[in-house]
């Protein structure tokens, strides 16, 4: 994803009102029901403020992909489960190696630059409400990485040449 599209999407999110946010959230639920259901199901694992930012991240990234002219295929439950499994495994490995810090999490992210920018946005938005416990911050980072990875892995560039499927 192009960084300009991400920055533009972040600016757009920062300017919307509550009604527009609710419309965008509804659209995201229609377009990616499995990802959004997963995010809604983890609401008890985070504060209300953090949970809302995770939902907003999903919408920001969808807007950024749209601005870049990239479509997102439907994220299936199996596809999402695989991404979650891979990311949890990567984070557990970081923890085992005592590298579960920002640098380590960035290193295992599919898109380190996007991960770093989105994480920074979350910190800016939450301000004093950003959890201070390392474990909670790692869980937020894990969810950010899952969201980015799920959307990226299901991205379809409409300008890409079709693959030859003749065998």
Protein Blocks (a to p, Z undefined) as FASTA:
>chain_A
ZZklmmmmmmmmmmpcfklmmmmmmmmmmmmmmlmmmmmmmmmmpcfklmmmmmmmmmmm
mmmmmmnopacddddfklmmmmmmmmmmmmmmmmmnopacfklmmmmpmblmlmmmmmmm
mmmmnmmmpcfbfklmmmmmmmmmmmmmmmmmmgccfkbccddfbZZ
